[in-house]
Amino acid sequence: MAQSSWMLEHFGKFSNETAIVYDNRTFTYEQLLDAVERYSCKLRETDIKAGDVVAIHSDHSFDAIALFFALAEHGNIVVPIVSEVADEVQKRLETSAADWIFEKSDEGLVAKKCGNSVPKHRFIGVLKQRNHAGLILFSSGSTGEPKAMLHDLDRLIEGYKEKNRKRLSTLVFLTFDHIGGIDTMLRTFSIGGTLVVPAAREPESVCETIEKFRVNVLPVSPTFINLLLLSGLHTRYDLSSLEIIAFGAEPMPEPLLQRIKEGFANVRLQQKFGTSETSAIRIKNADDDSLFFKIDDPNVEYRVVDAELWLKSGTQVLGYLNAPMESFTEEGWFKTGDLVEETKEGFIKIVGRNKEIINVGGEKVFPSEVEAVLHEMPEIADVMVYAEENGIMGQGVTADIVPNGVYDKREMKKLVRKFCKGRLDGYKIPSKINIVEKTNFTERFKKIRRK
C-alpha cells in the first residue's frame, strides 16, 4: 500500500469541511477525495504505469492537487512544473526523463505522452525497487542551471503522520514546484485545515485573499513581508484573522523582524527552516524576539563544520539528476551552504550563504550583517547588499537601495557612511551605492545577490 493511503483515509474524517479555496470557490475534503478517485481512473485509462515519471504543468489548483495525490497513490514520480516558458518546460521534461505530462484544458488536466528517449537516472531505479512514489523538484537556478532533486514521496508524506487536528486556514504562498509549497499543502491537509490559494502572489492579492477568506496562517519570505509593509496595504485591509506569520527561505534582518512585530502586533511570528534537499525541519525558537533556534526534529541530525550547517535527514533527497553530489559527504551529510552563529546552549542563527560572502582584501563580509544595519536607517525603505569585482581589493561591497524619499547616489553614500561609522568596520561599509526602485528577487521572493 502506498504511504499516501493514510492521508487519503485521513481526508475521509473531515468529509464536509473545507479542504481548498481556489478561484474563489470552496471544495470540501469529500470533493477532493472524489477528484483523486476520478484522476486515479484517468491514470488507469491512459495506461500510466507505476514508476512512470509524470509531470503536472500547473501551479496549485484543485485539479493539480487531486492529481498529485492520485499519482502518489499510484506509485508515480511526480514533476510539478509551474513555468510558462516553453523552453524551460521542455528542459525540465528532458532532465526528469518524463514519460507523461498533464496539461490544462477545458476538461481539467489532460495527459499527453512525452516521447522522451532520455534514459532514466539510476536514482529513479532505486525508487522503483522500493515500490515508492517520487517527487522531482528543481532549484530556483538563480546562481546557475537549476538542480533536479529526487525525493522519495512516500517517505516525505509519511513524515506528516499523527499531526494534531487544527482548524486553521493557511495561504499557500510558495509555488507548487517548491518544497515550501509542497510542505504547506501536506502540513495543512495533515491537520484537517483549509488550503487557500491566492489569485496572485503579490501584496494586494494576498491581502484581499486574507480578508475575504479569513486566513489564519501566512507563510512568506522576509523579502515579501517587507514589500507588504512598504506598500501599507496591511493597514487598508482587514487582516485581523491572521494568527501566525511564518517566515523562512532566507535570513531575516532583525530590524525587519521588529517592524513586522509593530505592523502585526497581535500576530505570532514563527520562524521556519528547511532546504529543498532535506524538506522542512522542525525547530524551536529561542524566543519571539530572537532569530536563534534549535533543531528539534527526531528525524534530523545536524552538525556545524567551519561555521557551515550540515544536515542528515530521513526525508532528504536520493540525489540530483543533473548535477554532481559534491554537497553530500560519503556518510550522507548534506552541506547546506548556510553559515551559522552558535550559542553555548545549542541555539543557531543563519547569518548568510557561503556563496554570498564578500571578500574585501581577505576580510569576509556577510551581506545580511550590512543589510541589518542599513535597514535601521530612516532614509532607507529596502536594501540589498552584494559583491562586485574591485581591481585593488578583489571585491567591494555594493548596496542597491530603495530610498524613503528623493536622494541621489552622492547624498545617499554620505548618509550611509555617516550612519555606519561606529556600527560597522570600515571594510564592511558599502563602497558603491545604487539607487533603485526595487531590489532584485526571484519569482519565489528570495533575494538575488548579483555579482
C-alpha distance (Angstrom), angle and dihedral (degrees) to the residues before:
residue distance angle dihedral
M1 . . .
A2 3.82 . .
Q3 3.79 114.9 .
S4 3.82 88.3 -125.2
S5 3.84 89.2 67.6
W6 3.79 91.8 83.1
M7 3.80 90.0 57.6
L8 3.79 92.9 50.6
E9 3.82 88.8 50.1
H10 3.81 86.3 48.0
F11 3.83 89.7 56.0
G12 3.80 89.2 58.7
K13 3.81 90.3 64.5
F14 3.81 91.2 62.4
S15 3.80 95.4 43.0
N16 3.84 102.3 150.5
E17 3.79 97.8 28.8
T18 3.79 122.4 102.6
A19 3.80 113.2 -92.6
I20 3.81 102.0 170.3
V21 3.79 138.4 18.1
Y22 3.80 108.8 -160.4
D23 3.80 132.7 158.4
N24 3.83 89.9 -2.1
R25 3.82 90.4 -57.9
T26 3.78 129.2 110.8
F27 3.81 123.3 -137.4
T28 3.79 125.1 -166.2
Y29 3.80 126.5 -138.1
E30 3.80 87.8 -108.2
Q31 3.81 90.4 56.0
L32 3.81 89.5 47.4
L33 3.83 91.1 52.5
D34 3.80 90.4 48.6
A35 3.82 90.0 51.5
V36 3.81 91.4 48.9
E37 3.81 89.4 53.6
R38 3.80 91.2 46.8
Y39 3.81 90.9 54.3
S40 3.80 90.8 44.2
C41 3.81 87.3 59.0
K42 3.82 89.7 49.4
L43 3.81 90.1 53.8
R44 3.80 90.9 54.2
E45 3.82 93.1 44.6
T46 3.81 91.9 49.2
D47 3.81 90.7 49.1
I48 3.81 93.4 -122.6
K49 3.79 105.2 166.1
A50 3.80 130.0 -146.8
G51 3.80 108.4 -91.7
D52 3.82 94.0 31.4
V53 3.80 115.4 131.8
V54 3.81 108.1 -119.8
A55 3.82 125.7 -173.2
I56 3.82 123.6 -152.8
H57 3.81 109.6 -154.5
S58 3.80 98.3 -156.8
D59 3.77 144.2 83.4
H60 3.82 119.2 -122.3
S61 3.80 108.6 -45.0
F62 3.79 134.1 145.2
D63 3.82 91.9 -101.6
A64 3.82 95.2 43.1
I65 3.81 91.6 51.4
A66 3.83 92.5 48.2
L67 3.80 90.4 48.7
F68 3.81 90.8 48.5
F69 3.83 91.0 59.2
A70 3.81 92.7 42.2
L71 3.82 90.0 54.4
A72 3.81 91.8 45.7
E73 3.80 90.3 51.5
H74 3.81 90.4 46.6
G75 3.81 92.3 53.5
N76 3.82 98.1 -113.0
I77 3.79 130.7 147.0
V78 3.81 106.2 -115.1
V79 3.82 123.3 -147.7
P80 3.83 112.4 -172.2
I81 3.83 110.4 -159.8
V82 3.80 119.3 -173.0
S83 3.82 100.0 168.6
E84 3.80 118.6 108.4
V85 3.82 92.7 -162.4
A86 3.83 105.1 111.3
D87 3.82 96.1 -147.8
E88 3.80 91.7 49.0
V89 3.81 92.3 48.9
Q90 3.81 90.8 50.1
K91 3.81 91.9 47.8
R92 3.80 90.9 53.2
L93 3.77 92.4 48.6
E94 3.81 90.0 52.1
T95 3.82 94.7 44.7
S96 3.80 92.2 50.5
A97 3.86 91.8 41.5
A98 3.82 87.9 -129.7
D99 3.81 116.8 -161.7
W100 3.81 95.6 -167.3
I101 3.79 140.0 15.8
F102 3.81 128.0 -157.7
E103 3.79 112.2 -148.8
K104 3.81 133.6 -177.0
S105 3.79 119.7 -90.0
D106 3.80 138.3 153.7
E107 3.80 87.0 -87.9
G108 3.80 95.2 54.1
L109 3.80 119.7 -101.8
V110 3.80 114.9 -7.5
A111 3.82 127.1 -164.4
K112 3.78 124.3 -122.6
K113 3.80 126.4 -179.5
C114 3.81 112.4 -117.0
G115 3.80 98.9 -152.9
N116 3.80 92.0 -146.9
S117 3.79 114.2 168.8
V118 3.81 91.1 -170.5
P119 3.84 110.5 125.9
K120 3.79 116.4 -116.2
H121 3.81 118.1 -105.1
R122 3.81 115.7 -109.4
F123 3.84 90.1 -115.9
I124 3.81 88.6 64.3
G125 3.80 86.7 54.5
V126 3.81 88.9 55.6
L127 3.81 90.4 56.2
K128 3.79 91.4 49.0
Q129 3.79 90.2 53.1
R130 3.81 89.0 53.2
N131 3.83 91.1 47.1
H132 3.79 86.8 -130.3
A133 3.80 131.6 141.7
G134 3.80 118.0 -116.8
L135 3.78 141.5 -150.8
I136 3.81 126.1 -149.1
L137 3.80 116.4 -160.4
F138 3.80 128.8 176.8
S139 3.79 126.0 -139.9
S140 3.80 118.3 -120.6
G141 3.80 91.0 -101.4
S142 3.82 94.0 -144.2
T143 3.81 90.2 141.0
G144 3.81 100.6 36.2
E145 3.80 141.4 -38.6
P146 3.83 111.7 -13.7
K147 3.80 112.9 -101.9
A148 3.81 116.5 -127.0
M149 3.82 108.8 -136.5
L150 3.80 123.5 -164.7
H151 3.82 117.5 -148.5
D152 3.78 127.6 -172.1
L153 3.82 96.0 -120.1
D154 3.82 94.2 -164.5
R155 3.80 90.8 57.9
L156 3.80 91.5 43.2
I157 3.82 92.9 54.2
E158 3.81 91.4 43.1
G159 3.81 88.6 62.2
Y160 3.82 90.7 68.0
K161 3.80 95.2 58.9
E162 3.81 122.8 123.1
K163 3.80 97.4 19.2
N164 3.81 116.6 160.7
R165 3.81 116.7 -103.0
K166 3.82 111.1 -102.1
R167 3.79 125.1 170.6
L168 3.78 95.5 -142.8
S169 3.79 127.6 142.6
T170 3.80 112.7 -142.6
L171 3.79 127.8 -166.3
V172 3.81 110.2 -134.6
F173 3.79 102.7 -136.4
L174 3.80 104.4 165.0
T175 3.79 116.2 69.2
F176 3.82 130.8 -98.6
D177 3.82 90.9 -105.5
H178 3.83 94.3 54.1
I179 3.81 126.0 86.1
G180 3.81 88.8 -129.3
G181 3.81 91.3 55.4
I182 3.81 91.0 48.4
D183 3.81 90.7 47.3
T184 3.82 92.5 50.8
M185 3.81 90.4 50.8
L186 3.82 96.5 47.1
R187 3.81 94.0 41.5
T188 3.82 92.5 49.9
F189 3.81 94.2 49.1
S190 3.81 92.7 43.9
I191 3.83 90.2 62.6
G192 3.81 94.6 41.2
G193 3.80 92.2 -110.1
T194 3.80 132.1 143.8
L195 3.80 122.1 -96.4
V196 3.81 110.8 -147.8
V197 3.82 117.0 -160.6
P198 3.84 114.1 -158.3
A199 3.81 120.2 -140.0
A200 3.82 88.9 -123.8
R201 3.79 137.1 1.2
E202 3.78 98.3 -119.3
P203 3.84 128.8 105.8
E204 3.81 100.4 -99.1
S205 3.80 95.4 45.6
V206 3.81 91.1 47.1
C207 3.82 91.4 50.1
E208 3.82 91.9 47.3
T209 3.80 89.9 51.0
I210 3.82 93.8 48.6
E211 3.81 91.3 50.0
K212 3.81 96.5 44.3
F213 3.80 99.0 44.1
R214 3.84 98.9 30.4
V215 3.80 94.5 -121.6
N216 3.83 115.3 -159.4
V217 3.82 102.9 -170.1
L218 3.82 127.3 44.2
P219 3.84 114.8 -173.6
V220 3.84 109.5 -169.4
S221 3.80 144.6 145.7
P222 3.83 121.8 -99.7
T223 3.82 88.6 -114.3
F224 3.81 91.6 58.6
I225 3.80 96.6 44.4
N226 3.82 88.8 50.7
L227 3.83 89.5 52.8
L228 3.80 88.7 50.1
L229 3.80 92.5 51.3
L230 3.81 92.1 46.7
S231 3.81 90.6 51.6
G232 3.81 92.2 55.6
L233 3.81 88.9 -141.8
H234 3.80 91.6 127.9
T235 3.83 87.4 70.7
R236 3.83 94.0 49.5
Y237 3.80 98.7 50.3
D238 3.80 129.8 58.9
L239 3.80 102.6 -109.7
S240 3.81 94.5 159.2
S241 3.82 91.8 120.2
L242 3.82 90.6 69.0
E243 3.79 113.0 109.1
I244 3.81 101.1 164.2
I245 3.79 135.9 29.0
A246 3.80 107.5 -166.6
F247 3.79 115.3 -164.1
G248 3.79 133.5 -170.6
A249 3.83 144.7 111.2
E250 3.84 92.4 99.6
P251 3.83 138.5 23.8
M252 3.81 115.8 -69.9
P253 3.85 115.1 -134.8
E254 3.82 108.6 -130.0
P255 3.84 93.9 -131.4
L256 3.82 88.2 54.9
L257 3.82 90.1 49.8
Q258 3.81 88.8 56.2
R259 3.82 91.8 47.8
I260 3.81 90.0 52.3
K261 3.81 90.4 51.0
E262 3.79 89.6 51.7
G263 3.81 94.0 44.7
F264 3.82 93.5 46.2
A265 3.80 101.9 31.4
N266 3.82 95.6 164.8
V267 3.79 96.9 44.1
R268 3.80 124.8 95.1
L269 3.82 113.7 -128.1
Q270 3.79 115.2 -140.9
Q271 3.78 123.8 -171.8
K272 3.82 116.0 -143.3
F273 3.79 128.6 -162.4
G274 3.77 136.1 -170.5
T275 3.77 143.2 112.3
S276 3.79 133.8 -126.5
E277 3.80 87.6 -113.2
T278 3.83 97.8 51.1
S279 3.82 103.3 25.3
A280 3.82 123.2 -134.8
I281 3.81 116.2 -23.4
R282 3.80 126.2 -153.7
I283 3.79 111.9 -118.0
K284 3.81 138.4 177.2
N285 3.80 117.7 -138.4
A286 3.81 119.3 -136.3
D287 3.84 89.6 -132.4
D288 3.81 140.6 -41.6
D289 3.81 94.2 -84.1
S290 3.79 96.6 46.1
L291 3.80 133.6 83.1
F292 3.82 91.0 -156.9
F293 3.80 116.3 106.8
K294 3.79 142.5 170.4
I295 3.79 124.0 -129.7
D296 3.80 101.1 -119.0
D297 3.80 102.1 175.9
P298 3.83 122.5 121.1
N299 3.80 88.4 -154.8
V300 3.82 94.1 58.6
E301 3.80 136.6 68.9
Y302 3.79 122.0 -168.2
R303 3.77 141.4 -175.8
V304 3.80 135.4 177.1
V305 3.81 115.1 -128.7
D306 3.81 117.7 -176.1
A307 3.83 88.8 -20.8
E308 3.84 91.3 -53.2
L309 3.80 120.1 119.8
W310 3.82 115.5 -125.2
L311 3.80 121.6 -167.9
K312 3.78 137.5 -167.7
S313 3.80 115.4 -168.4
G314 3.79 135.5 176.0
T315 3.80 88.0 -134.8
Q316 3.79 99.1 47.0
V317 3.79 120.7 127.4
L318 3.76 123.3 -82.6
G319 3.79 85.1 -130.5
Y320 3.80 148.2 -81.2
L321 3.79 120.0 -53.4
N322 3.81 95.4 -156.5
A323 3.80 107.3 24.6
P324 3.80 138.9 58.5
M325 3.80 118.3 -95.3
E326 3.81 94.5 -120.0
S327 3.81 91.4 132.0
F328 3.82 90.5 63.0
T329 3.79 126.1 70.7
E330 3.80 123.5 -140.7
E331 3.81 87.9 -104.6
G332 3.82 90.7 57.5
W333 3.80 100.1 -102.7
F334 3.80 115.3 147.9
K335 3.81 112.9 -140.8
T336 3.81 99.7 -145.0
G337 3.81 98.5 -165.9
D338 3.83 87.4 -131.1
L339 3.80 113.4 131.5
V340 3.79 115.4 -147.7
E341 3.76 144.6 -170.8
E342 3.80 114.5 -135.6
T343 3.82 131.5 -155.6
K344 3.80 128.4 -151.2
E345 3.81 88.5 -110.1
G346 3.81 91.2 61.0
F347 3.80 98.5 -103.2
I348 3.80 118.6 138.4
K349 3.80 135.2 -163.7
I350 3.80 127.0 -159.8
V351 3.82 108.6 -124.1
G352 3.80 99.9 173.8
R353 3.79 148.1 -58.6
N354 3.80 122.4 -67.2
K355 3.83 89.4 -131.7
E356 3.81 90.4 57.0
I357 3.81 98.6 53.1
I358 3.81 112.4 123.2
N359 3.82 114.0 -138.3
V360 3.80 108.9 -151.1
G361 3.80 107.4 -176.8
G362 3.81 90.9 -38.4
E363 3.82 94.7 -43.7
K364 3.82 116.6 116.0
V365 3.79 120.8 -131.0
F366 3.81 124.6 -170.2
P367 3.83 110.2 -147.5
S368 3.81 90.7 -147.4
E369 3.83 91.1 57.9
V370 3.81 91.9 54.5
E371 3.81 92.1 43.5
A372 3.80 91.5 52.2
V373 3.82 90.0 58.3
L374 3.81 94.6 44.1
H375 3.81 91.2 49.3
E376 3.81 87.0 65.2
M377 3.82 92.1 62.9
P378 3.84 112.5 101.6
E379 3.82 88.8 -147.3
I380 3.82 91.9 62.2
A381 3.81 125.1 75.8
D382 3.80 97.0 176.4
V383 3.79 137.4 -6.0
M384 3.79 141.9 -174.2
V385 3.80 124.3 -166.0
Y386 3.81 125.7 -158.5
A387 3.81 143.8 150.9
E388 3.78 127.3 -86.5
E389 3.79 126.1 -176.1
N390 3.80 115.3 -95.1
G391 3.82 122.3 -167.3
I392 3.81 93.5 -146.1
M393 3.83 105.5 33.4
G394 3.82 99.0 28.0
Q395 3.81 91.7 -122.0
G396 3.76 135.5 19.2
V397 3.80 133.8 -157.2
T398 3.81 113.9 -105.1
A399 3.81 125.9 -174.0
D400 3.81 127.2 -160.7
I401 3.81 104.3 -155.1
V402 3.79 131.0 -165.0
P403 3.82 102.0 -158.6
N404 3.78 129.7 -145.1
G405 3.78 95.4 -130.4
V406 3.80 133.9 -7.9
Y407 3.81 116.9 -40.8
D408 3.78 133.4 149.3
K409 3.81 123.3 -137.5
R410 3.81 93.9 -98.7
E411 3.81 93.7 51.9
M412 3.80 92.7 45.9
K413 3.80 92.9 48.0
K414 3.82 90.4 54.6
L415 3.80 91.7 48.1
V416 3.81 91.7 48.0
R417 3.82 94.3 49.1
K418 3.79 91.6 47.5
F419 3.81 93.6 48.1
C420 3.82 95.5 44.0
K421 3.81 95.3 47.8
G422 3.80 106.1 107.8
R423 3.82 91.3 10.8
L424 3.82 97.9 67.7
D425 3.80 134.9 26.7
G426 3.80 111.0 -101.5
Y427 3.81 95.0 -108.5
K428 3.83 90.3 55.4
I429 3.82 94.7 56.1
P430 3.84 109.9 100.4
S431 3.81 111.4 -99.4
K432 3.81 91.2 -167.1
I433 3.79 128.5 43.8
N434 3.81 127.2 -166.1
I435 3.80 121.2 -169.5
V436 3.83 107.8 -143.3
E437 3.81 137.4 172.1
K438 3.80 91.8 -131.0
T439 3.78 137.7 -3.3
N440 3.79 121.0 -105.2
F441 3.82 116.2 -97.8
T442 3.80 139.2 156.5
E443 3.80 126.5 -107.4
R444 3.82 84.2 -97.8
F445 3.83 89.6 59.8
K446 3.80 96.8 -111.9
K447 3.79 119.5 135.2
I448 3.79 118.2 -102.7
R449 3.80 107.2 -145.9
R450 3.79 102.4 -155.1
K451 3.79 121.4 -151.3
